[in-house]
Amino acid sequence: MKVGCIIQGDIRRGSSLILDLLPQLFDYTVLSTWDDGQETPKGNFDLIRSPKPAAPGFTNRNYQRFSTARGLEAAKAAGCDYVLKWRTDMLPTQISIAQLLDWAQFSSPKGTKSRIVVPAFRNISITPDTFSTMPDLFSFGHMEEMEKLWGDDDFDYTQNFNMSAYDAGILNPQYLNSPALADLYCAEAELYALYRSKLVETCNQALRHKLVAENYFRLIDHRRLGILWFGPQSGFRSIGQAWEHPWWTEKNWQQHNARIYPCGYQSSGPLSKLKKKISNYKIQNELKCQEKIWLDSFSNVSL
């Protein structure tokens, strides 16, 4: 069995450390980045430089899709059976390939080669289901399943977002003509909805987010991986954000008790204010945890 790693995105703060450490763990590593003249750190990995797509997509979603898809092609050509999609500014300090494989191979759904391992955070089940989300930070699974999630067959890179004909058909003009559509159909919603449409093609059954998350994903607490997410200039970024929203957790995934919520979030009132305070506390706590990891393990490393 050959396990690969796709490191995708711009060369930025932290990339040299990531590109030094991750290739030591995987059978094959590829950096998929841009033909933009930036100097690339040297290391034990293949390099793909691509021109950027015609349209970046809202919040650069097209860039992420394109660079990941090119990395998948390279990993497949290298004979990888399983693959991790990762970022150029995010370092996992407690990652285990054996653990990733155990998670991916847990009770694989009929008609698939594995589950897809993703963080629980930023999963939410919404009605209309098209606006449900899954995180795009990292994912791991069998090559065939990762191609369903990140492949770009029929993806239109001239558009700011891509929506399946099915999803466009079930959404009424109230949503399709709304100026808020870009926020509702965010990068995480697009990733989920296009993946679900691929699943429907192969599984030949109606699927909704809660069923997909419970039966086709292996949701994990991102803190299990001890991630350092480097800030653009200094410090770190918190993976957990907006904790006032009812994201899935690994625990409610295990217990099959996540709820389905109406579209939109309550943003006023005493309860909302309390949730925002709790959110700020959780964000600061995560940043302190990253600072401790850095001081304990990497403070003498130059970025």
Summary of the structure (lengths in Angstrom):
residues: 303
radius of gyration: 19.0
end to end distance: 33.3
largest distance: 55.8
contacts: 924
relative contact order: 0.14
helix: 42%
strand: 17%
